[in-house]
Amino acid sequence: MGRIAITDGMSEKAVSILLKAGHSVQQEHYSEDQILQGALLDYDAVVIRSATKLFKKEIEASSSINRGIGFIGRAGVGVDNIDIETATNHGIYVCNTPTASTRSVVELTIGHLIASSRHITSADKSLKGGLWEKKKFRGTEIGGKNLGLIGFGRIARGVANVAIAFGMEVHIFDPFISDTPEGIVVHENIEDLFSSCTHISIHCNLSEETKNLVSLNLISLMPGIGADGVECGNHIVSCARGGIVEENDALEALDSGILASLALDVFENEPLGDSPLLSRIGFHGTPHIAASTMEAQSRVGTEMANLLLEFLDSGKPGASLNGMQI
Ligand code: MLT
């Protein structure tokens, strides 16, 4: 029987798969201090989302010679909250579910793009406040505009397909792609991407190279006038990772009118707390919910439960980020 800690929640279906297989499951969030004091030492495996951080010290405190976790499951895509190298040095498998939430993240990205161009959240607030401000909420279409994607992985490709269906021209910057997708404008440098697009959506990982990548210098290159000649202003969306958009710079861009809207699902510090962004009309925010749909969480949970079963049955998951891909 395996002992599994689920620290940031997982679908009921996944928990019941694990319980039915005879494993013990503890659903409890442990603070950083608790983890550093060895809270995970009595488990064989831990499943986290973004709230739990397993960096070097936390992993060292969760693994000793004959005790501790042998499996870290990231129920989602991003593994920037896990020190994979330290996990590997301690013989701990790290697994994620890279495809399970793609559609949900695509849908929220498109939702933010439209909501910000059409002032949906502000208009809703105004209507609920008893007002009828038709003129104030005149928006612009996304069709006929250029959408710039930073990164062109699975989610960005999904966003591109929908954006093209809406009549946008898709531009990309991704130094790591090997194919040249048809009907898409590929830029060799990020400055060209920003100077070609009134709408930008971020789809890269958070790394040393991408930390604070979206700065005031880049945002200032955006044209403000759409490819169709309409003065739509500039719009940025990120459902990728906090810290890629330099939030103070984006705030300055909003205040100076360089940016018409900034829609963020992810923030440098989460939970967001008392940010000046919250008082800006052009800012649209959601609390890191891109993958929080019933469908995505059900897929994430089932995939993670299967990886856990493989690990607990045979000592090795079928696929991992730091072991053999089978
Ligand atoms: C992910 O990386 O899968 C998403 O950001 C969702 C999450 O952190 O739960």
Residues whose N, C-alpha, C, O or C-beta is under 5 A from the ligand:
A	BS01	MLT	R49 S50 A75 G76 V77 G78 A240 A291
